[in-house]
Amino acid sequence: MKTLKAFSALLNYPSRELVAAIPEIRSVLAEEAVVDPAALEPLLRMLEEADLYDAQERYVMLFDRTRSLSLHLFEHVHGESRDRGQAMVDLKSVYEAAGFTIEGTELPDFVPLFLEYCSLLPAQEARVVLADPAHVMTVLGERLRKRETPYAVVFEALVALAATKPAPEVFEAIVPETEQDPNDLAALDAAWEEEEVRFGPGAGADCGVENLAAKLRQAKRPAPGLGVATVRRPKTRFTYASPRD
């Protein structure tokens, strides 16, 4: 589903390459028409018309300096728990089982990276995979809507695309939002300081993402002919190799 690749690009750090790709993104949204293209126009126009440095600063203030808006899925269900380590390992192994290797420094649960993976699955499979973290996407959409930012519509569209809607009880697992000043760098450093996160065996028995991992493991190899998004942050991308036997 190319729309998911477009969403992946839109949730990346704004760059000249992203701005140049906006017409292509519009074409993809109109061609597939799985979401209302008009709903994305405020975000597309903002990225097109804003000064690039202003757009980048806005992005950093939202997603890098506001922990409750983090673009890392497991941040919202594990917080500072060491369970995040095993969850990362599980998700990384899912990508690798499909024949993909992450190149770069970004973590496996980075939303644009996750969406890029989903974009390479058959459409119905992608919808099933999206359904599992839909509760996180729902909360992110609500929090962004409260801040009156056009980024909110991307998460709202992702929830609409998911095969099933999240049950009310799953929202209890979401880490509560806490108010913080994104300009208070000392407070931010303290808020982001965590215990060591271990990756590998023994990092945490209950990773809390069994459903997501199980559904992702069922994913077949990417549909032939679909490429890989070219707009990423920071230089994170998938390379494709033959799937393991």
N, C-alpha and C positions, 0 to 999 in steps of 0.2 A: 504494500500500500504506500504509494509515493507521498500521500498526504502526511503520513507519520514521519517520513524523511524531511518534509518541509517543516513540520513542527520541531523536529530535532534541530534543524538549522536556526529556527527562530528563537529557540531557548539557549542558544550559544551566545557567548560574549560578542557584542556587536563589532563588526569589522567592515572594512571597505568591500571585502569579498561578499559578505552577507548582503550589504546594501545593493551591490551589483546584481545579486541573485534574486532580488525581490520580484522583478517581472516574471522570472521563471517560476517562482513560488506561486504567484498569482495564477499562472497558467495551470499548474498542477492542481491547485485547489478547485479551479473552475472545471478542469477536465474530469477529475474523479467525482467531484460534487458529493462527497460523503459527509461533508459538513457545509454549513452555509458560508460561502466565501465572503459575503458582506460582513459577517461577524468579525473576520480577521482584519478588515480594512483599517480600523483605527491603529492597530499595531503595525501593520505594513507601512502606513503613512508616517507614523511616528519615526520608524527606522529610516525611512527614505528622506524625510524632511528635517529631522533634528541634526544639529551639529554632532558629528561622530563622537567627540569627546564627551559631550553632554549625555549622549545615549549610553556610552560606556560607564560614565559615572552613575547614571541612574540604575544600570544593571548591577553594578557593584554594591550600591546601597541596598538594593532589594535582595539580591540572592547571595552575596558574599558577606555582607555585614549584618544581615538579619537572619539569625539562626532558624527562626520559625518558618522562613521561606527558603531554606536550603534546597538546592536542586539534587541532593543526595537522598534517595528514597529511604535508606535505612536509618538516617538521622531522625526521621519522624516516628519510627517504631522502636528504635533501640536507644536513641540518645547517646549517653556516655557508656552504655553497657558494653561489656566485652563480647557479647553475643554478635555484635556487628562484624567481628572478625570472621567467624565461621559463615555468616550470611554472605559476606563478600566472596569468600572462597567458593561457596555453592554457586553463586551467580556467575562468577568467572568460569567455573567448570562447565556451566551450561553453554556459555558462548563458545568455549573451546570444543565442546562435544559437537557443535554445529559447524565446526571448521573455522572458527574465527579467533584471532588473537588481537588483543588490545595493544596498539602502539601508542605510547605517550604516557603521561603521568596521571591521567584521570582515573578515578575509582570506578569499578564495575557498575555501581548503582547510580551513577551520574545520569540524570533523566535524559539528556540528549543522546547519550550513548545507548541507553536502554531503548529509546524510541528508534534509533537507527537500526538496532537489532530487530525490533518488531517490524520495521518497514520491509525487511527482507523475507518475512514469513508470508504464506498465503493469507489472504484477507481475513477469513474466519478464524484462523489460528491466531492471528495478531489480536483480534478482538478478545479471544479467550485469555490470552496472556495479559492483555491490558486490564482485564477484569480484576485480577488479584490485587494490584496496588491501587485500584480505583478509589479506595477510601482515602489514601494519601493524596491522590490527585484532586479529589473533592475538597479536602481541607485546604490544599494550596490554592485552589481556585477561589474559595471563599475568602481566604486571608488576603489574596491579591485584589479581589473585588473591593474589600474594605478600604484598601489603599488607593482605589480608583486608578489602577494601572491597566492598560490594555493587555498586558501579559495574562491576565486572568482568563481571557477567553480561550487560550490554548488549553488550559487544564480543564475548563468546562467542556470543550470539544472532545478531549480525550475520554472523559467520563461518559459522554454521549456515545462514543464509538465502542466502549467496552461491551462485551457480550452480555454481561449481567451487571446490575447495579449493586453496590455494597450494602450488606445488611446493617441495620442500625448498630448492632452490638460491636461490630469490628472497629467502630470509631473510638471505642474505649481504649484501644491500644495506641492511639496517637499521642505523642508527647504534647502536653498542653503548651499553648502559646504564652510566652512571657514578654512583657513590655521591656524594650531596651532601646537605648539611643544609639543609632548606627554611627553617630559621630564621636561617641565616647570610646576611643580606641583601647584604653586601659581596661574598661569594663568588658569590651568585646574579647580581648585577649584572655581575660579570666573566664568568660563564659565558654570560650572555645577550648580551653585547656581541659584535656581529658586524660583518663588513665590510659596506659599503653594498650593499644588494640592489637591482639595477636591474631595472626592468620595461620590456619592449619589445624591439625587434629588437636582436640582439647581446648580450642578457643571458646567453646561454649556449646553445651549440649543442645539447648533449645534456641535455635536461631530465630524462630518466629516467622520464617519465610518459607516453610515447607510447601505450602500450596503453590506459591509463586515458582519455587524451584521445580516442583513436580510437573507443573504445567509447561514450564520452559523446556524441561528435559524431553517432553513429548514432541517438541517442535521438530519439524522435518527440516531438511537442508533448505537454504534460501531458494526462492523461485528463480529459475534461469532468466538471465537477461537484466536483472536488477543490479544496479551499481551501488556504490557506497557514497554517502554524502561527502562533499568536499569542504564544507564549512564546519570547522570544529574548534573547540577551545580546551586546553591549549595544545594544539597539534596532536590531539588524540584521535585515533582512527582504528578501524578494524582492517586487518588483512585476512584474506581468505585462503584456506588450504583445504585439501581433500578431507572430508569428515572422517573421523576415526571409525574403525570397524567395530 
